[in-house]
Amino acid sequence: DRRGWRNAFIECFSADAAEGATVVMVGAGGAGRAVSCALMDLGTASLIIHDQDAKRADALRRDLAGHFGSERVRISQALARDVATAEGVVNATQTGMRGFPGNPIPTLSMNDKQWVADVIYTPIDTEFVKAAAAKGCRTMSGDGMCVHQAVEAFRQFTGVMPDVARLHQTFARALREREAALAKSA
């Protein structure tokens, strides 16, 4: 997950987008842990974590502080304010996924100088991604993370680097077919 998200981020925005940035991440579960480590790898200067479960958020903060330094990570005290002043915003929750509607990010605080990323790819255009795009933000959906997770797994199991462009095409085709089937059954 860590390498998959990091490589998707680099492909979408470039590593420079995270270098020295302040980033707000909502969600401190498994995906949040992977994304937060990837952001630290990319040189994020300040990671601000928010989660509905304060104990889980603090546990992630402590783990990251132990590996990357306490000055680089903190818990959000005012999510809307933190989002307004960040260079990047990440949704690492299940909110927005099919079956879990909504948007966990206060999008009124976002602006067109920010990049935003979502780990969700079902659907590709979550309410968060659509709201961010409407604000003029650069956006990244979860499809790249999914593809790059597959790339990394294939490479580790076989020792062969797969064709990333081909995997993106295959993913996009499968997504179109799935969405068409869902539309027919609705």
ABEGO torsion letter per residue (X at the ends): XAAAAAAAAAAAAEAAAABGBBBBBBEABAAAAAAAAAAAAAGBABBBBBBABAAAAAAAAAAAAAAAEAAABBBBABAAAAAAABABBBBABABGBBGBBEBABBAAABBAABBBBBABAOBABBAAAAAAAAAGBBBBBAAAAAAAAAAAAAAAAAGBBBBAAAAAAAAAAAAAAAAAAAAAAX
